[in-house]
Amino acid sequence: MSKWQSERSIHEMLKDTPPLRESSDSITSGTEAKFPTSRSMPFPPAYAPPDVSQNGAQGTSTLLRAGSTKLESIKNWSVSTYKCTKQLLYEKLGKSSRTVDTELEAQIEMLRETQRKYMGVLRLSSALTAQLAAAAGTQRALGEAFAELAQKSPELQAQFLHNADTQRSLTRHADALLAALHFFNSALATLTGRAMEDTLLTVRQYEAARVEYDAYRSELEASGGNPPELLLADIERHRRHYERLRDDSAVKLQLLHENRVKVMNKQLLLFHNAVSAYFSGNSVALEAAVRHFSVPGLPQHPAPPQHPPPLQHPPPPPPRSA
């Protein structure tokens, strides 16, 4: 194909194409793009803007109510704390009176003193238990050493074996005594750390309620003869709360007293019988004491082996007559 024929075919192709201004979908540089409105893409359902006219108003009101409730509780707590602190300070300075139940206050003070003394007994008993356990460990090691030497010393075998049996017997008695002492310490720790502490927790709640009641009562006395209705309602509410905790404290103190007498009567009898039987060497009484009180953790020892009696030196021959 010649050069002239190729140029003519190109010109013919250009004549057949429509002009640029006749194309409705074309974009001309410097002019606005014309997109048909029928081809616009709608929002998918997942991205449709939510209707916040009703749900949004409910959520906002819920948040506002929750926030106002928290603010109100913080405000009430702050006011109550301020009044109680002021009441305690005025009581120490002697500028305000306090509600006193003489009988109940005496019982509470006696309980606190009893707890302090019982905790002192528990410390001493635990120290005694540790010392006796150390002595029992030494006796056990000594008995094992005697038994080992008996195998290596035929000429002293009987004496070593009898000493080993003696130390084993003392160790068995010490184990029975330690079981009784551990039982005593456990009961005393439960009494002081749980039963008494539970009662004292109610007592502390009663004392806090008393301070709140006296704080509002002092405010009523300072208001004169025209107190607001809200103050009267608060005083009545705190008075009922104070009286309820006062009655609860009295009941718990009585129940604790009865339980303490019952528990300590058993434990003190066990302590006396076990300790006196051990240090007097009465093994039968010691075993009977720990079994009578059903002491847990009592070790079961096998019966000691029977050994021949120790060797006796022959008597010297009688002197010859002249």
Secondary structure, 3 states (H helix, E strand, C coil): CCHHHHHHHHHHHHHHCCCHHHCCCCCCCCCCCCCCHHHCCCCCHHHCCCCCCCHHHHHHHHHHHHHHHHHHHHHHHHHHHHHHHHHHHHHHHCCCCCCCCHHHHHHHHHHHHHHHHHHHHHHHHHHHHHHHHHHHHHHHHHHHHHHHHHHHCHHHHHHHHHHHHHHHHHHHHHHHHHHHHHHHHHHHHHHHHHHHHHHHHHHHHHHHHHHHHHHHHHHHHHCCCCCCHHHHHHHHHHHHHHHHHHHHHHHHHHHHHHHHHHHHHHHHHHHHHHHHHHHCCCHHHHHHHHHHCCCCCCCCCCCCCCCCCCCCCCCCCCCCCC
